Amino acid sequence: MRFPLALSALFAAACASAPPPDLTEAPIVFQSRAGVEAEAFEGSILVPENRADPQSRMIPLRYVRFPATGEAAGAPIVYLAGGPGGSGIATAKGRRHPLFMAMREFGDVIALDQRGTGASGDTPRCVSSVRPPSYAERTNAAVAEAYRASIRECAAFWEAEGVDVAGYTTAQSVHDLEDLRRALGAEKLVLWGTSYGSHLALAAMKDMDGRIEKVVLSSAEGLDQTVKLPARTDAYFDRLQAVADADPVGRTAFPDIQGLILRVHDRLEAEPVLLTLARRDGSEETALLDRIAMRQLASGMIADPHNAVALLNIYRALEAGVTGPVAEILGYFPSSNAPISWRPMPLAMDVASGIGDERLALVEQQAETALLGAYLNFPMPQVRGELNGLDLGDRFRQAPKSRVPTLLLSGTLDGRTYTDGQLEAVAGLSRLTHVEVVNAGHNLFMSSPEVRAAIETFMRGEPLRTRTIKIPPPSFEGFAD
């Protein structure tokens, strides 16, 4: 059920003045995937699925809280995972576990599973009856329409299952953070977000500004940047070319990265390649690799430089008529003939954050000539406007203005959120500290001990002595002729 904006605002105000949600916590021994144990608490609150509906069902918001270890601990630090759809709890178990433990010096650290994700996920995946178009029918328009049709089918499925997809928006997640703050009895929160998590943090800075103590961001995605500009992806390949040019092996193996990509795409457009894919269950499947499929694959591999270099090797092999490297990679992906399926939270979050008319026109113009077309953020903007007009509108997409102390860490070889876009996203933050990590990609927190040191210095309120961290460039070893 949808309600007018004014009624939604009134209901949100009523929620804010209501008693805080009941909080349930229990002590646990948290274990990372590396086997490291830490004392923690497993907690949850219940929040409305859709605050615009007074009759909304309640859904769980679950987290793991690591108690502070520092003598002068401050506000609770809430980790906001990327995606959308990533799990904060799962992240705390992985490679970033040492950073979660280090952050306890400054306050309780909360690994949050946002609504609809991880331990907070109580919504069913929808497997539609719609399959991607066959090669003979595959065009950009046909691919977009197939995905749109699958969303319409899944919207009906979720409604029948009692899921209110209209509740899965970044605006609702901001209210979740406010409810969590109130349930914890905290005056303020520290927000620690990466990628989509930074998107959520920036939205919170607009509505919770006086209740946020500090913000740590990496690989920032602005409120108007759910869809990145295709021309900036081309510029990323130029930066990758500069790194290759500085390496004797890279310079020889990849003298013209953009030319290589274009040549392979043109060949695949004219003559797709038949591949035999080995599946993990031991079965085999044949698949046609065309330009659309290659653009989709490339879009998924350029976030971090080591994968981007592996992608260049795939292009180089394809130009030489060798299909083994691309077949090996595609074997890990779902079948290209499988029915299109969706998790409601990631889909709805991106559709709701959306894209305005002016930016969409620019994206479509740039996509005409860009190396990867409009596939970097697929299925956006292709499915824009689905899910019953869920788009939050241009007012939501306006960048925040804030005096909250904020640290931004960006990587020069980030192939998903580009530094110039990140700086646009935080241009209204008057107390911003920007640290550039040279040669780092999208997932940069564990790229260097200096990154952790910079975060700790910022959290102590001390000035950073350097605004640049340099790590080794990606290796091109093994690519020599």
Buried (B, 14 or more C-beta within 10 A) or exposed (E): EBBEEEEBEEBBEEBEEEEBBEBBBEEBEBEBEEEEEBEBBBBBBBBBBBBBBEEBBEBBBBBBBBBBBEEEBBBBBBBBBBBBBBBBBBBBBEEBBBBBBBBBBBBBBBBBBBBBBBBBBEBBEBBBEBBBBEBEEBEBEBBBBBBBBBBBBBBEBBEEEEBBBBBBBBBBBBBBBBBBBBBBEBEBBBBBBBBBBBBBBBBBBBBBEEBBBBBBBBBBBBBBBBBBBBBBBBBBBEBBBEBBEEBEBBBEBBEEBEEBBEBBBEBBEEEBBEBEBBEEEEEEBEBBBBBBBBBBBBBBBBBBBEBBBBBBBBBBBBEEEEBEBBBEBBBEBEBBEEBBEBBBBBBBBBBBBBBBEEBBEBBEEBBEEBBBBBBBBBBBBBBBEBBEEBBBEBEBBEBBEBEBBBBBBBBBBBBBBBBEBBBBBBEBBEEBBBBBBBBBBBBBBBBBEBBBBBBBBBBEEEEBEEEEBBBEBBEBEEBEE
